[in-house]
């Protein structure tokens, strides 16, 4: 026999979430099987009897019951009302989402309430875990020097910051919330001479470059300039755009130290050249070697005559002098001699052999002690050697 039109009893019984009907005075009139199970009972009859016997002890926070009824009576309906409740049969605490509405008669009087109850305990636990994870990640990011960020670059090149650590305030002078609200804050602080790099980075990201790093300057509100190192990588691409994470570090102090070192190097090189010494600076990793003007003029060479690598000048060394020169270098590189010192002959541009005294010292080594850079001088001792002969 088919149910009459408008009879939803079958839907009520087999609804996959809890459903009920209750009287205005709070008595539960009907409950489906899923609501009985959610409450810890095997049948509707057990649930109705238990509710009638114990009363409505549903909400862990009693204030939630008053809020539920107030909103339902005021609006006539309520949706997704999330609360922590207690299973009637077991006392176990669970999280539920409720929706309900009023059913009124022709005279406008409330006949009964109807509603649904969905167990969202697992979802609530996931959300709680996610919030706790976000709190932990925020705390971790705030401990990292500099600024940690998560960024979306949309297909049109516009940006949206999804996360920014609190270190941005020390770096730029504004808060993480300010940057999330206005993603162009960072761009507006870029030094005018470095603005083009920002455009190049955006273009590279959209074209598929996954890793980016580089240095740029920013200008603060007080007019001071800072150097920033940025490194970021791609996490994923989707319809929204390119999702990236990265870090910004304030390297102003390092840049100032490099500038001071560069100025000091220029001063001592100038001083040595003024004293008639030829200055050389050898990068042992790349083989590149700087030769001062006075050193080149010592042999009559121009910069077009040499290649800027140590091997070029070595190739102009007298073959009989090379073994002793290399032995002296090894002794200093390996720590056997505090200085590199050697006398050898170098072929000048006019074909003459010039005797030189070379002295040098390693000024940079790696963590394993391997030499990275050595600087030194050449002194023309040809006349001295002729006197000796």
Secondary structure, DSSP 8 states (H G I E B T S, - for coil): ----TT--HHHHHH-SSEEEEE-TTS-EEEE-HHHHHHTT-SSHHHHHHHHHHH----BSSTHHHHHHHHHHHHHSEEEEEEEEEE-TTT--EEEEEEEEEEEE-TTS-EEEEEEEEEE-HHHHHHHHHHHHHHHHHHHHHHHSSSEEEEEEEETTS-EEEEEE-TTHHHHHSS-HHHHHH-TTHHHHTB-GGGHHHHHHHHHHHHTT--EEEEEEEEE-TTS-EEEEEEEEEEEEE-SSEEEEEEEEEE-HHHHHHHHHHHHHHHHHHHHHHHTT-EEEEEETTT-BEEE-HHHHHHHT--TTTS-SBHHHHHTTB-HHHHHHHHHHHHHHHTTSSSSEEEEEEEE-TTS-EEEEEEEEEEEEE-TT--EEEEEEEEEE-HHHHHHH-
